[in-house]
Amino acid sequence: MNAVVFDLDDTLLHDDLTISDYSVQVFHRLRDKGITIIAASGRAQLSMKPYVDQLDCVSAYISCNGAEIWDGATHRLVHQELLSVETSVDIALFAENHSCYAQVYDGGNFYFNQYGVYAERYAASARLNGIFVGKLSDYIHEPRNKILLMDSELKISRMFSEAKLLFSGRASVTCSKPFYLEFNPLNATKGKALKSVSALLNLHPKDFVAIGDSLNDLSMLQAAGLAVTVANGWDEIKPYCGFISQSNNEDGPAHFLNEYFLNGEVIP
């Protein structure tokens, strides 16, 4: 193994959405040893950028669950997949039929259909600006990289099964949190994006140690040579992982990588 790909939320990030100094030190030592470092998140690009800049060692990063690939140094868009306008509108109508919160993205903004706690929490956690647009199906007039729905865990669980059937062959449907339902272009998954970025960097997905915590990480974990999850990871993905590290709040990914690649040389 000579490369690492990792998720952000609930994996590398603490619950307060910070990266510890210890984790930064570990990643810098990995870089110094020639390990290729890739970040992969459901977040939009501008929501990932502050963390990529803080780490200052990321070769490339995958945003919107694989819909976009960005150069880690220049923040230049390398590859993009988009939902068609028709499919995007149908997803918005699906949300409206279920009276569900929904949002789309454009640059540093997200555009949402309902005022309330979901929009407020998302703006705070993603560090993006939220703009209310009312009926989302009327607002969408161009292809989209991602559409995010939010509701109670029970409702999202029921909608997930329905959405997988309804949008089969049209969109990739996944969840990164129990109250998130995420729609991306059909060819946009973290696993497919890892294969694309591997080719760009003259690597193979099996060269990677992949670390994630939730359902949207599963394709990436399955594509990599070694799959690792955190103690707080979803039970659904743990059977697919060769190792379970300490939790995100205990710097589990950094501790695992320190032992695996560096023989524990970085002292907490």
N, C-alpha and C positions, 0 to 999 in steps of 0.2 A: 504494500500500500504506500502511495506517495502523494495522496491528496485527501482533502477533507471537505465535505459539504454538510452544512448544518442549518437547522431552522432557527428562528429568532424567538418568537413568543412562546413562553412556557418551556423553552429548551435552553437556549443560551441566556436569554434575558431573565433577570429576577422578576418576581411578581410586581415590583415597583418600576419595571420597564427599564432597568439599568443593566449595564455590563460591568462586572467587577474589574478592578485593577489586576487581580490575579488572572482572570481570563484573558485580558489584553496581553499580559506578559507571556502566557502560554502560547498564544497565537503568534506573537512576535518571534518566539523561539522556533516555532514550527516554520515560519517563513525563512528564518535564518538557516534552517536545515534543508531548505529547498522543497518543503511541502507546499503543494498548491492548495489555496484556500478559497472556497466558494460559499457564499451565503445564499439561502433559498427561503423565501417567505411568501405568505399570502398577502403581505402588505404591498401597497403601491410603491413605486420607485422612490418618490420623495419622502415617504415614510420610512424607507430602509436607509436612505442616504446618510443620516446622522450616525447610524451605527456602523455603516461601512467606513465612514470617515474616522470614527473613533478607533476602530480596529486598525486601520491604516495598513492592511496587508492582504486585502481581498482582491484576488485576480479578476473575478467576475461575480455578479450576483443575479439571482433569479427572483423576479417579482411577480405578484399577482398569480401565485400558484403555478408558475411556468408559462404564463402568457408573454412574458418579456424577459430578455436577457440583456444585462448591462455590463459595460466595461468597468471594472472596479476602480481604476485610476482616473479615467476621464469622464466617467458617468455617461458615456455615449451609448445609445440604444444599438444593440447588436442584432437582435432578432425579436419579432413580435408576431403574435397570433391574435386574431380578433373575432368576436362574435358578430355575425351578420346583424344588420338592423332588424330584419324580420324576427330572428331568434331572440334578440335583445328585447324587442317589444313583447314577444310572447312570454318571456320570463317576467317582465314587469306586470303583465296581465295576470300571470300565475300568482304573483305576490298580492296583487289587488284582489283577486278572487278569494284569497285567504286572509284578507285584511291584515297583511303582514308588512312590517317595515322593510324598505328596500332602498338601495343606493347604487349609484354608478360613479365613475371617477373621470377626472380630466386634470392632469397636472397636479397642482397642489390643492385641488378642491375635490370634495365629494358632494354629490347632489342627491338629496334624499326626499322621501315622500311623506314623512310624518314627523312632526315635532315630538320631542320627548326624550326619555333617558337614553335610548339607543344612539341617537345622533349625538347627544352630549358626551356620552362615554367614548364613542368612537373618535370624536374630534380630539378629546384629551389624550387618548392612548396612541392614536396614529399621528398626532401633530399635523393634521390637515384641517383645512377650513371647510366647514359644512355650509351648504346653501340649500335652502328649502325650495323645491320646484313644484310641489303638489303632485298631481298624477304623473307618475314616472313614464307610463306608456305613451303619454302625449309629449313628454319632454324628449324622448330618445329619437334622434333623426340621423345618427351615424353609428358605425360599428363600435363595439365596446370591448375592452380587455377583460372586464370582470363585472359581475353584478352580485352584490352581497345582500342577503336577507337576514333579518334578526327577529327572533321571537322566543317564547319560552322553550326550554329544553324538550318538553313533551311534544309541543306543537312542531318544532323543527324536526324531531325524530320521525313524526308521521309524514311531514311534508317531504323529507329526504327520500323516502321510499317511493312516494308518488312522483317526485321530480325525476328520479333516475329512470323511471319507465316513460314518463311523458317526454323527456328530452333526450332519450336514447338516440345516438347517432347524430345529435345536433349540438350538444354541449357536454362538457365535463362537469360533473356535480360532486361536490365534496364538502367536508366540514373541518374547520381547524379549531373550533370551539363548539361545545354542545348547543349553544344558542345561535350559531352561525350556520347558514346554508349558502354555499358559494357556487356560482356558475362561472365557468370559464370556457374559452373556445375548446372545441372537441379535442384538438391536439395539444392542449395546454395542461400538462400535469408536471409536477416537479420531476418525476422520473423521466419523461420525454425531454424536458429541458436539460436535465443532467446529461443525457446522451448527446444532445446538441452541443452543450458547452464543452463536453469531453472532446468531441471531434475538433472544435475550434482550438483547443489547447493541446492537441496531439496526445490526448490521454484516452483511456477507456473507462467506462463507468465502474468496472470491477477494480480499478485502481483506487477507488474512493472508499473511505470510511464515511458513512452517512449517519447523522444524528438528528432525530426528530421525536415528536411527542404525540402527534395526532393523525387523524385519518388522511388529511391532505399530504402527509409525509410518506404514506405507505408506498406509493409508486417509486419514490426516491430510495427508500430503504430497500426495496426489492431489487432495484437496478444496481445498487452499489455492491462492492465486494464484501463489505462488512457493515451490518446494520446494528445501530446502538440506539436505545431509547433511554429516557430519564425515569427515575423512580415515580415521578408524577405523570408519566405518559399514559395514554389510553390503554385499557386492557386489551382492546381489539388489535393493537399493533404489536404487543409484547411477544406473541408467539413467533413473529417474523424476525425478531432481533436476536443477535448472538450474545449481546451484553446489555445489562441494565445498569446504568450509572446512578450516582446520587442524584437528587432532585435538582431542578433548575436553580432553586434558592441556595443550594449548597455547592454551586459551580460544578455540577456533575459532569457536563461535557468537557470542561477544561481539565478536571482531575483525570478523567479517562484518557484524554489525548496526551496529557503529561506523562502518564504511565506507559501508554502504548507506544508513543513515538520518542519520548525524551527520557525514559527510565527514571521518572520522578525528579528530574533535576531542578524544576522550578519549585521553590519553597513558598507555600501560602503565606 
